[in-house]
Amino acid sequence: MGSNGHKLLTVLVFSGLGVYSGVKFFEPLVVEQLRKDGNLRADIDVPQFDKNGDKIVNGVDQSVELDRLRERLEQKKE
């Protein structure tokens, strides 16, 4: 693979990473705005997000669970 091939591969990799990270960043914002506007379709399964924009997996809010764990660990220290 020549120099042009390496340049093309680099552009493709960074473009892919940019699109992926952009989708991951903006997904919670877009879903929340659609929900507020009443334009969120009910026939499509849309992931739920917590207040920090993290996905809620299997009905478990990870930020709440981490806060509970942190409180328990702090109580054990005392």
C-alpha positions as MATLAB code, in Angstrom:
seq = 'MGSNGHKLLTVLVFSGLGVYSGVKFFEPLVVEQLRKDGNLRADIDVPQFDKNGDKIVNGVDQSVELDRLRERLEQKKE';
ca = [
       0.000    0.000    0.000;
       1.467    3.288   -1.053;
       1.433    6.667    0.574;
      -1.952    7.502   -0.934;
      -3.396    4.294    0.493;
      -2.196    5.179    3.988;
      -3.654    8.666    3.696;
      -6.987    7.276    2.548;
      -7.049    4.729    5.376;
      -6.258    7.459    7.918;
      -9.046    9.687    6.607;
     -11.516    6.797    6.683;
     -10.608    5.793   10.241;
     -10.841    9.321   11.624;
     -14.056    9.998    9.715;
     -15.591    6.843   11.142;
     -14.518    7.749   14.667;
     -15.910   11.261   14.244;
     -19.294   10.030   13.072;
     -19.480    7.387   15.810;
     -18.578    9.792   18.625;
     -20.915   12.446   17.242;
     -23.840   10.036   17.191;
     -23.072    8.857   20.731;
     -22.847   12.455   21.972;
     -25.937   13.881   20.268;
     -28.270   10.858   20.583;
     -29.536   11.686   24.127;
     -29.986   15.357   23.205;
     -32.006   14.599   20.084;
     -34.180   11.973   21.789;
     -34.958   14.337   24.682;
     -35.883   17.183   22.334;
     -38.142   14.928   20.250;
     -39.816   13.739   23.452;
     -40.390   17.348   24.609;
     -41.819   18.353   21.226;
     -44.119   15.324   21.111;
     -42.572   14.099   17.859;
     -41.049   10.893   19.242;
     -42.520    7.878   17.458;
     -44.131    5.293   19.724;
     -43.672    2.371   17.312;
     -39.856    2.508   17.510;
     -37.978    1.283   20.571;
     -36.015    4.300   21.790;
     -33.378    3.905   24.513;
     -33.950    5.668   27.820;
     -31.300    8.057   29.161;
     -30.592    9.336   32.665;
     -29.954   12.967   33.610;
     -26.277   12.624   32.605;
     -27.093   11.297   29.138;
     -26.051    7.712   29.923;
     -28.248    4.871   28.702;
     -30.455    3.119   31.225;
     -29.820   -0.604   30.711;
     -32.467   -3.133   31.808;
     -34.275   -0.476   33.825;
     -31.208    0.218   35.972;
     -29.949    3.792   36.163;
     -26.192    3.364   36.538;
     -25.605    6.817   38.022;
     -28.126    6.142   40.815;
     -26.599    2.737   41.500;
     -23.097    4.239   41.645;
     -24.304    6.911   44.075;
     -25.813    4.222   46.322;
     -22.597    2.215   46.193;
     -20.529    5.303   47.001;
     -22.728    6.054   50.030;
     -22.422    2.479   51.301;
     -18.653    2.544   50.942;
     -18.423    5.877   52.768;
     -20.559    4.483   55.601;
     -18.249    1.471   55.911;
     -15.223    3.799   56.229;
     -16.770    5.482   59.253;
];
